Amino acid sequence: MNSIGLNLIMRMGCLCSKERLKINGKTYYVRDRLGEGGFSTVELIEDAESHELYALKRIRCHSTEDQRIAMTEVEAHRTVKHSGVLELLDYDLRGKSDPLEDTSSEVLIVLPYYPRGTLAQELSRRESRKMHFSEREVLRLFHAICTAVTAFHSAQPHPLTHRDLKPANVLLDDRYSPVIMDLGSVTKARIRITTVTEARRHEELAAERTSMPYRAPELFNIPSQIEIDERTDVWSLGCILFALCFFKSPYDIVYERNDSVALAIVSGKIDIPQDSPFSDGMHDLIRYILVLDHTQRPHLQEILQKVKDLEMKNEGCV
């Protein structure tokens, strides 16, 4: 049993069974609700035999199209295999007797449980105490996140993008290593748009499946002639790097001021706090990644080299 996780749940007073369910012959007890989104919920479940704790994602489907979209998340987990990407342990589709009928169904996805929570939660705790990560720790975490994202960008038979990279979608394991989760937004990385109709459709998908403060500028007001690639994720990674340094994306800050996030993003302006405890090299890395023109934005391998160079500089300061 995961004693850390169980102790955490016991302290929360959540060990009363709420539901019993079977997934492919295994029995689980639902212990608590961990989170909820527009079309899904995440619950804490316990294996009835081993008493191991897991996370269960329930995706509600009200049509065959909903079901198709939910199953793309399962396929993304099957395609992208990396220690820094959340592993799919099991899944089940239930409640749909006729695939030709638009009736309700549910996709259940069993995932590992990480009691430490998300990077967003850790950043929130640190912000409340005004306790920055050290520059070395920022680089370690960012390097690990970028390395995990390469598993999407090098996927076969075609590159994929996560499209919703943000601290809330990065878990922290017991060793404080990041693990990317929530693959529901994963899509083909390279898209050629040639009509206004296609542009509006992709714009709507971006608005529905990506978080605005981490959304790449080319996904706002998409023109009718454009090629979009995996560097949408690179922009999001730049925002994550900023958050690792200063607790929030530069555009989270804009949102909290009730200013236009879309306008701020497409302007490309990045304000580094004047009291930053980080080196000029870190500030330069942030600006190197957050390039407004996606055709000029660096690719992930170039960023990893820059991170490695900065890590070596930090080692040289010992």
N, C-alpha and C positions, 0 to 999 in steps of 0.2 A: 504493500500500500504506500502511496505517496504521503508520508507522514506530515510533510510541510503543508501540502495542500489540504489534507484532512484536518489538521489543527487549525488552519485558517478558516475553513468552513465551520468547524465546531465553535470557534470564537464568534462567528457571525450568527450562530444559532440556527443553522439551515439543515441540520441532519434529520429532519422529519421527512419521511417519504411522501411525495406528492403524486407520483405516478409510476407505474411499472410498465415497461415496454420491451418488446423483443425486436431485435434487428438481426436478421439472418441467423436465427437460432440462439443468439446470445441474449440473456436477460439483463436489463439495466434498471436502476431506480433513478428517477429524476430528483435531484437534491435542491437545485436553486436555478433561478434565471440570471444569467450573466450579462446579457445585453439584448437589445432589440433594434431592428432596422425597419425599413419600410415594408419589406416583403419577407423578412426572416427574423427568427429569434435564436439566441444561443443559450443553452442550458448546461448546467453542471450535472453530469450523470455518473453513477457508480456501478461498476460491474458487479452483478449479484454474487458471483463466485469468487473472484480475485479481490474485490473491494477496491480495485484501482479506479481512480477518478479520470474522467474524460470530458471533453466538451462536445455537445451535440448541436449542430446547426440544423434548424428546421426551416426549409424554404417552402412557403405556401405558393401553390400554383392554381390559377383559376382558368387556365386555358392550355391548349397544346403548345402555344407559343411560350407561355410562362414555363412550362415543363422543359421545353427545349433549351431555354436560357439557363434554367437551373442545372440541367445536365451538362452544359458547357463548363460549369464550375468543377464538376466531377472530372471531366475530360482534361481540364487544365491541371488539376492535381496529378492525374495519371501521366501527363506529358512532362511537367516540370518537376524533376527530381533533384533536390539539393538539400543539404543539411540545414541551410538557412531559409528554407521554404517549408511552411507547415505541411505535415504529412497527412494524407487521407488514410485513415485506418479501415474504414468500412462505410458503406452507404446503402440506402434502400429507397425504393420508389413505391409509394403505397397510395391507395385510394382512387386509382383510375382504372376502371374496368375495360373501357373501350377507347383506344387511342384516337379514334375519329370523333369522339364527343368532347365538347368543351366542358368537362366536369372538374370539380376540385380534386387536387392531388397534393401530395407532400413529398418532398425529397429530404431524406434524413442523412446527414453527413456526420460520421463519428471522427473526431479529431483529438489529438493530444491536448491535455489541460496544462496550462502554464500559470501556476498560482501567483507568480510575480507580477503578472499583468502586462500592460502595454508600455511602450516607450512614451506615449502621450501621458500616461498616468505618472510615470517616473519624472518626466519633465515638469509636470504640474506640481509634484511634491518638491522638486528642486527649486522651482520658481517661488513657491511659498516661503522657502528658507533662504532664497537668494544664493543658492549654492550651485555654481557653474560646474560642469564637467571640466576636468583638466584638458588641455589641448591634446595630449596623448590619447586620452579616453575618447574624445570626440573622433579622432582619426581612426582609432581601433573600431569603434562602432560603425562609423561611416564606411570604412573599408569593407567590413563584413556585410553590411547592407548592399553595397554596390556589387560585391562578389555574388551574393545571392541573386541579384537582379540579372546578372549575366546568364543565369540559367534560363530565364525567360527569353532573352535576346538571342540566345544560341539554340533555341528549341528547333526541333525538326518535326515536320518537313518545312516549316517556315517560322521565322522569328515571331515571338509574341511580346506584347507589352502588358504590364500589370494594369496601368491606367488609373490606379487609385492609391499610389504610394503616399503614405503619410504616417506620422508617428502612431496614430491610433490603429494602424494596420501592421504594426511591428510589435511582436511579442518579445519578452525577455525571458530567457531560460534561467535555470539555477546557476549557471556560470556567467550570467549577465551577457550572454551572446544573443544578438537579434535574430528573430525568426519571422519572415514575412507571412502574413495571413490574408484572408478574404480575397479569394481568387475569382469572385463573381464578376469582376470588371475586366478580366483578362480577354484580350482580343488580338487579332492579327496586327503585327507591328506596322507593316508597310501597306499603306492604303493610297490609291490614286483616285482622286475625286475629279470628275469631269463635267458634272452638271450641278445646277442650283439645287435640284431635288436631292441629290446625294449629299451635298454640302449641308442642307438643313437637317437631313436624317442623322448625319454624324454629329452635328452640333447638338441635336436633341439627346442623342445617346451619351455624349460627353456630359451634358447638364444633368442627366439622370444618374450616371454611374461614376462620376468623378467628383471629388470635393473641391469646391471653387478655390480656396486659398492655396491649393497645390496643383491646380490645373494649368497645363501648358498654354501659353498665349495663342498658339496656332489653333487651339480648340474652341476659341471664342470667335464668333463672326467668321466662320470658315468660308473662304472664297470658293467659287465654282471650279477653279482650276488650281489644284495643289496636290503635292505628294507629301504625305505625313508618314513619319517613321518612328523607330523606337526612341528617338530623342524626346518624345513626350514624357517618357519616364525620367530622362535625364533632368528635365526642368524640375520635376517633382523631387528628385534626389537633391537638387540644389536647395530647394525649400526645406527639406529635411535637415540638410547640413546646417542651414541658418538656425533651425529650431534646436538642433543639438548644441549650438553655441549660445543661443539667446532665448531658449525655452519655447519659442513659437515661430511659425513661418512669418516672413515679413508681411504676408497678406492676411494672416490671422490678426495681426495688429491693426491693419486697415479695417478689417471687418468689425473689430471691437470699437473702432471710432465711428462706426456707421457710415463710413465713406464707401465709395464704389470699388469693390474688389476687382471687378472686371476691368475698370478703367485703370486702376493702379497696376494690374498685371500687364496689360497691353502697352502701358507707358514704359515698362521695363526698368523703372527706378528702384534701386535697392539702397536703403538707408542702413548703414552699419552703425550701431550705437556708439556714441562718442566715448563712453566709459567701457568699451569692450576690453576684456582681459586677454584677448587672443592676439596672436602675432599678425603682422601685415601679410605673412604668407597665407594664413587662414582666410583673411579678408579677400586676398587675391583669388584664392581657390573658389570662394563663394561667387565672386564676380565672373570667374572663368566659366563656371557652370551655368549661371543664370543669364544666358545670352538670349535676347528677345527673338532674333531671327533664327528659326530652328535649323535652317540650312547651314548656319555658321556655328551652331552649338556643338560642343565636342561630343564624341562618342564615348561610351562607357570605358573602353580600354584606355583611352587617352586620360580620362579622369583618374582611373586607378593608378596610372603611372605618376600623375601629379601628386596623388595622395601618398604613394610610396616615397616620392622625393621629399615631401614635407615630413613624413614620419622619420626619414633618415636624418633630416635637419634637427628634429626634436631629439633624436637619440644622441646626436653630436653635442647637444647642450648639457648632457649629464656631467 
